[in-house]
């Protein structure tokens, strides 16, 4: 364990902060497959395509004043950087299997949690996922988010106060479930 936190063998978040670059990155099986698919697309489609664009731009002559060549080289740099980033994330990914938790009422990585905001009486549902999978519009929040950190280890029926940038939110946990 270090000062930034980690996941236990059961996918429960321990600690605070963000993941250090040398740490394993928690992810769902679906999230890992998406990263692998993007990596393959970049290597098999985008990389060869940009190489051809560079060759075409080179054929225009003087490279010192060749805007097409400069744009293609810049795009190549971005593609190569993304490939390196994805390779790093995939090599450090830790797939958290939640199938053995389907009967648990305790919040951990992979849980879908239905909450009642006690101030507004509004219900919200969040699924706690890895940092690369979060998408608030789909109700998917990162394990690094203040709400997820505040919910970790709590149970159905618990009341929790979560510190968020705009203050505090008090939630009642209505339901905790894990997808198969």
ABEGO torsion letter per residue (X at the ends): XBAAEBBBAAGBBBEBEBBBAABBBBBBAAAAAAAAAAAAAAAAAAAAAAAAAAAAAAAAEBAAABAAAAAAAAAAAAAAAAAAAAAAAAAABBBBBAAAAAABABBBBGBBBBBBBAAAGBBBBBBBBBAAABBAAAGBBBAABAAAAAABGBBBGBBBBBBBAAEBBBBBBABBBBBX
